[in-house]
Amino acid sequence: MNTDQIDNILRWLGSDDKQTLKLNPLLFLHKNIFFLPPNLLNYFHSVTTPKQRTNIPIIKKRRLNWAKSQQQQSKDTFTTQAGRFRDPSNFEETVQRDSLGNHPSFKYAHDAGLNESQWLSNNSMMSKHAKLGKLAGLLSEYESERDSRSYTQSKIAALRKNNSGSLGRSVFDGDDGHVDHLGELTGKESFERLLLENWIDGVDDLLDYSVDFDDSYDSLSLNNPTELDEDLQQSKYFDDSDSDCN
């Protein structure tokens, strides 16, 4: 954070606490997040990390509400289909092989191919042409291979970045009690829960954390709240721990 940015923040707040802002921007942000406009809050992007900002309860709340909004809009951000590319290690540890022994990603690659084939059948002017079936088959095969290559590349990238290949929490964690509840969920449910928790924890760096500074996510109206909503609302995710920012 440069001198002009520091001066702008202090001038807006009418504060002279330059020392805290320079030496402990996380603590300063925690104390003043509700009093700064978005353009000034954005200065904290470069001096705090998403993982550090997890110690600020309202930021966790915004992340959770953003995740809920993704679900309400039927986006696949926290689904197994999309999440397996971001966290292949946890995906492979939670989602089991099928009855034929196929890799857990096989089904999704196969489905991607079927979807492309179905799209062609539904939208092609050749819908009654004899060659359409062959063309649809080729397109399905190509899309399945493309999906498989993308997954393999994601796995290699994750391993290069982190020896374990996982984002943050994994199915092997449990000493701190955070993931013990996953034992009651199916493999797919466990994985999607880990995706959500790793996002809230600020370690999913393939997603955009600009929501941290967006107060429109301070609350969210849910027509059909789920057990997951209640579980996270009542958990330690939203405990106010000022000491963590010191």
N, C-alpha and C positions, 0 to 999 in steps of 0.2 A: 504494500500500500504506500503510495507516494505522499509527499508533503501536502500537496493540494487536496488530495482525497481525505487525508486526516483532518485538515483544516475545515473542509466542507462538512464533515460529520460533526465535528465539535461545534461549529458555528450553528448548525441546525438544532443541535440539542441544547445550546447555551451552556456547554460544559467545558471545563479546562482539564479534564482527566486524560491528557495526552499520553501519560505514562502507561496506563492500563491498555489503551487502544494500541499502542506500539508494541508492548511487551506481552500482552495477553489478549489478543483480539477476540478469542473465543469467549472469554469471560465478559468482555465489553459487549459483544453481540448478545450474549445471554441476558444481560441487564437491560439492553436497549432495543431489542428486536421489535417491540411493539411501537416504538417511538420514531423509527426511521422510515422514510419513503423507499419504494423499491429501487430507485436509481442509486441511493446511497447504500442500501443493503447489498447491492451487487458487488460493492467493493470488497466484501468479505469472502467472495468466491476464491480470490487468489491467496488469501492469508489463512483460510481454514479449509479443512477437508470435509467431505460428506461424513466420513466416519467420526471425526471430531464433533461435528455439529449434531450428531446423534444424542449427545449429552443434553441438548436443549429440548425439553418435552414438547413444546409447540411444534417444533420441526418434525419430530416423530409423528405427531398428530397429522400434520400436513401430508406427510408421505403416505400414511395409511389412507387418508381421505382421497389422495390422488390415485392410489391403487384401486380403491372402491369405484372411483369414477371411471377407471379403465374398464372394470367389469360391467358397470352400468351401460357403457357405450359398446359393449360386446367386443372389446379389443382383446387380443390374445397375449398381452404383455406378460401376464403371470400364469399362463397356461403351460402345460408340458410341451405342447407343440412348439412354442416360441422359446421357452426357457431352456430347452435342451441345448440350444446353440450357445447360450450364455454360461451355462453351468453343466457341462457334459459329465463331469465327475460324479456329482450328486445324482444326476439323472440315471447314470448307469448303476449306481449303488441302490437306488430306491425302486426304479422301474425294472421289473424282472423280464427275463427272456420269455418268449411265448412257448406254447406247448411243443412246438417243433424245434425249439432251441435257437430261434432267430434272435439276433441282437435287438435290444429294446427299441432302437431307432429304426429298425426295419419297417415296422408297421407305419410309422409316420412318413417314411420315404415312399412306401407303397401307396399310402393314401394320397400323397401329393400327386403321384402319377395318375391315380384314378380320377382325382379332381380335374386335372388338366384334360384327360380323355373325355370326361363328362361335359366339361365346358365346350370342347370342340363339337361334341354331338349336339349340344343344345343350341349352339350359335352358328354353326356352319351352314352355308347355303347348299352344301353337299350332303345334307342330312339323310337323303335317300340314295346316295350314290354308293355303289358296291365297294369303292376304294376307301370310303370313309373309315371303315373298321380297321383297315391296315394302318392308315394315317394316325388314327386315334391310338392304336397300339404303340406306334413309334413315339408319339408324343408322350404317352404315359411312361414308356421306358426311359426316355430322355429326362423327364422331370424327376423320376425316381432316382436316377443316377446323379442328377444335379443336386438334389436334396442330400444324398449320401455324401457327396464331395464336400458340400458346405458344412455338414456336421463334422466330418473328419478334420477339415481345416479349423473349425472352431475348437475342436479337442486339442489339436496341436498347439494352437495359439494359447489356450488356457494352461497347458502344461509348461510352455515356455515362460509364461508369466509367473506361474506358481507351481511348485513341484507336485502339490496335491491335485492341482487342476480344479479345485473347488473355489467358489467365491469367498465364502466366509464360514458361516455355520455349515457343518456337514453332518451326515448321519452317524459319524463316529464320535461327535461331540456328546457331552452329557454331564461332564463333571460339574458344570454350573447350573444344571437343571433345565436349561433352555429348551432342549429338544427331546426330553423324555416323553412328552405327549405324542410324539410321532409314531410311537409303537402301536397306537390305537387306530392309525390311519392306513389306508391302502398305499401301495407304492406310489401311484400317481398323485394321490392326495398329499402324501408326505413331501414329495418333491415340490409341488406347488406351494405348500406351506413354507418350505425352506426358501423358495424364490421370494416370497413375500417378506419373510423375516430378514433375509440378507439385504433386500431393498431398504427396509426400515432401518437396518443397522448401518447403512451407508457404505456398503462394500460392493454393490453391483455397479461397477464403474462403466458398464456398457449402457446404462440408462442415464438420463439427464436429471440432475438434482436441482435444477433451477426452481422447482416447486418449493424448496426450503425457504425461499424469500417471497412466496406468493400467498398473501393473507386470504385470498379467496378460498383457500382450502382449510381455513381454520375450523369450518363446520361443513357438514355435508348431510343433506336430507336423504334418508334411505327409506324407500317404500317397503322393502322386504329385508330387514336386517337378518343376518345369519348367525349361527352359533359362533363362527369365527370372529365376527364383529364383537360379540360380547366377550369372548375369550381374550382377545387382544385389549379390549377396553379395560378389562379388570386386571390385566397383567402388569408386571413391573415396567412395561414399555413406557408408561406415561408417568412414572414417579418423578418428582422434581428433585434433582440432586445437584444443587449448586456446587458442591465440592468437586464434582467431576469436571467442572470447567476451570478450576483453579490451577 
